[in-house]
């Protein structure tokens, strides 16, 4: 299966050193998260529930 990666809307511009990409993996396999600066370096696999929990935690963090 081909994974179509997309850059997170929370990543900054070209000079942003903290960019992530998200990709829906095979049905039932969850969500992939990878470093957009190193796409060949592998990815973290999260279940849909884990990904939702991560997003909730990020939303609760104070802005810098």
C-alpha positions as CSV (number, residue, x, y, z in Angstrom):
1,X,0.0,0.0,0.0
2,X,1.2,3.5,-0.8
3,X,1.0,5.9,2.1
4,X,0.2,9.5,1.1
5,X,2.0,11.7,3.6
6,X,0.9,15.3,4.3
7,X,2.7,18.0,6.2
8,X,1.0,18.9,9.5
9,X,-0.8,22.2,9.5
10,X,1.0,23.0,12.7
11,X,4.4,22.8,11.0
12,X,5.9,26.1,10.0
13,X,7.5,27.3,6.8
14,X,10.5,26.0,4.9
15,X,12.9,27.2,7.6
16,X,11.0,25.4,10.4
17,X,13.2,22.7,11.9
18,X,10.4,20.9,13.6
19,X,8.2,19.6,10.8
20,X,6.1,16.4,10.9
21,X,4.1,14.6,8.3
22,X,1.1,12.4,8.8
23,X,-0.1,9.4,6.8
24,X,-3.0,7.0,7.1
25,X,-1.5,3.5,7.0
26,X,-3.2,0.4,5.8
27,X,-6.8,0.0,7.0
28,X,-6.7,-0.8,10.7
29,X,-3.0,-0.1,10.9
30,X,-3.3,3.4,12.3
31,X,-1.6,6.7,11.6
32,X,2.0,7.2,10.7
33,X,4.0,10.2,12.0
34,X,7.4,11.0,10.5
35,X,10.0,13.8,10.4
36,X,9.5,15.6,7.1
37,X,13.2,16.5,7.1
38,X,14.1,12.8,7.1
39,X,11.3,10.9,5.2
40,X,13.4,7.8,4.8
41,X,14.2,7.6,8.5
42,X,11.1,5.6,9.4
43,X,7.9,6.6,11.1
44,X,6.1,6.2,14.4
45,X,2.9,4.2,14.2
46,X,0.0,5.2,16.4
47,X,-3.5,3.7,16.6
48,X,-6.3,6.1,15.9
49,X,-7.1,6.3,19.6
50,X,-3.4,7.0,20.4
51,X,-3.3,9.7,17.7
52,X,-6.4,11.4,19.1
53,X,-4.9,11.3,22.6
54,X,-1.7,12.9,21.3
55,X,-3.7,15.7,19.6
56,X,-5.6,16.4,22.8
57,X,-2.3,16.6,24.7
58,X,-0.9,19.0,22.2
59,X,-4.0,21.2,22.3
60,X,-3.6,21.5,26.1
61,X,0.0,22.7,26.0
62,X,0.4,26.4,26.5
63,X,1.6,28.3,23.4
64,X,5.2,29.4,23.4
